[in-house]
Amino acid sequence: MKNTIVAYIQIIPIGEENFCKAALEKIQVDIEQCGLPMKKQQFGYAIEGAYEPIMRICEALQLAAFNAGVKQIDLTIRMHSASGQNLHLNS
């Protein structure tokens, strides 16, 4: 997929509160430093980019949560794409 898409990502660490808090702090830093246009939303993040980099970010977020000590996560990815068109956060 070569078009620019917008993905809405929500990651919820499940387990001990201390690990979950550390994981969420690490995840927020990782998303903000991903280099793709993004917006923090009430329950997650909207990220604009090509499919492959967005999937790499999702994988990195999972690893960040597990490396912070979380045993389980709930990761939701909703993608907005259009045939032959680039989509943007503000469109």
KOLPADO-953743 format. One record per residue (C-alpha): residue number from 0; y, x, z. Coordinates in steps of 0.05 Angstrom, whole numbers, plus 32768, in hexadecimal, padded with zeros to 4 digits. Example, Ala and Ser with C-alpha at 12.3 -4.5 7.8 and 13.67 -1.06 7.14 Angstrom:
R | n | v | u | w
R | 0 | 7FA6 | 80F6 | 809C
R | 1 | 7FEB | 8111 | 808F
This chain:
R | n | v | u | w
R | 0 | 8000 | 8000 | 8000
R | 1 | 8040 | 8022 | 7FE9
R | 2 | 8074 | 7FEE | 7FFB
R | 3 | 809E | 7FF1 | 8039
R | 4 | 8085 | 7FBF | 806C
R | 5 | 809D | 7FA8 | 80B0
R | 6 | 8069 | 7FAA | 80E7
R | 7 | 8071 | 7F88 | 812B
R | 8 | 804A | 7FB0 | 815E
R | 9 | 803A | 7F9B | 81A5
R | 10 | 8010 | 7FC7 | 81D2
R | 11 | 7FFB | 7FB0 | 8218
R | 12 | 7FD8 | 7FE2 | 8245
R | 13 | 7FA3 | 7FC0 | 8271
R | 14 | 7F90 | 7FDC | 82B4
R | 15 | 7FAF | 7FFF | 82EF
R | 16 | 7FFA | 7FF4 | 82F4
R | 17 | 800D | 803E | 82FB
R | 18 | 7FE7 | 8052 | 82BD
R | 19 | 8004 | 8017 | 8296
R | 20 | 804C | 8029 | 82A9
R | 21 | 8042 | 8072 | 8294
R | 22 | 8021 | 805C | 8253
R | 23 | 805A | 802C | 8241
R | 24 | 808E | 8062 | 824F
R | 25 | 8069 | 8093 | 8221
R | 26 | 805F | 805F | 81EB
R | 27 | 80A9 | 804E | 81EA
R | 28 | 80BB | 8097 | 81E1
R | 29 | 8087 | 809F | 81AA
R | 30 | 80A0 | 8062 | 8184
R | 31 | 80E9 | 8076 | 818A
R | 32 | 80DA | 80BB | 816F
R | 33 | 80AC | 80A5 | 8135
R | 34 | 80E3 | 80AF | 8101
R | 35 | 80DD | 806A | 80E3
R | 36 | 8111 | 8033 | 80E9
R | 37 | 80FF | 8009 | 8126
R | 38 | 8119 | 7FD4 | 8155
R | 39 | 8103 | 7FC7 | 819C
R | 40 | 80F4 | 7F7E | 81A6
R | 41 | 80E5 | 7F55 | 81E4
R | 42 | 8099 | 7F5F | 81E0
R | 43 | 8091 | 7F9B | 81B2
R | 44 | 80AF | 7FC0 | 8177
R | 45 | 80BF | 7FB2 | 812F
R | 46 | 80B4 | 7FEF | 8103
R | 47 | 80C6 | 7FF7 | 80B9
R | 48 | 809F | 8026 | 808C
R | 49 | 8063 | 8031 | 8060
R | 50 | 8020 | 8017 | 8076
R | 51 | 7FFF | 805B | 8085
R | 52 | 8036 | 8077 | 80B2
R | 53 | 8038 | 8036 | 80D9
R | 54 | 7FEC | 8039 | 80E4
R | 55 | 7FF2 | 8081 | 80FB
R | 56 | 8026 | 806A | 812E
R | 57 | 7FF7 | 8034 | 8146
R | 58 | 7FC0 | 8067 | 814F
R | 59 | 7FEF | 8096 | 8174
R | 60 | 8005 | 805E | 81A3
R | 61 | 7FBD | 804F | 81B5
R | 62 | 7FB0 | 8099 | 81C3
R | 63 | 7FF0 | 809D | 81ED
R | 64 | 7FD8 | 8063 | 8218
R | 65 | 7F93 | 8080 | 8221
R | 66 | 7FAF | 80C5 | 8230
R | 67 | 7FDB | 80A5 | 8266
R | 68 | 7F9C | 808D | 8288
R | 69 | 7F97 | 8046 | 826F
R | 70 | 7F4F | 802F | 8264
R | 71 | 7F5E | 7FF4 | 8236
R | 72 | 7F97 | 7FDB | 820A
R | 73 | 7FA7 | 7F9C | 81E4
R | 74 | 7FC9 | 7FB2 | 81A2
R | 75 | 7FE5 | 7F7D | 8174
R | 76 | 8000 | 7F8F | 812F
R | 77 | 8021 | 7F5A | 8104
R | 78 | 8036 | 7F71 | 80BE
R | 79 | 806A | 7F53 | 8091
R | 80 | 8060 | 7F69 | 8049
R | 81 | 8071 | 7F50 | 8004
R | 82 | 8051 | 7F5E | 7FC1
R | 83 | 8079 | 7F91 | 7F9A
R | 84 | 80B3 | 7F8F | 7FCB
R | 85 | 80CD | 7FBB | 8002
R | 86 | 80DD | 7F97 | 8043
R | 87 | 810F | 7FAE | 8077
R | 88 | 811E | 7F9E | 80BF
R | 89 | 815F | 7F7B | 80AF
R | 90 | 8145 | 7F51 | 8075
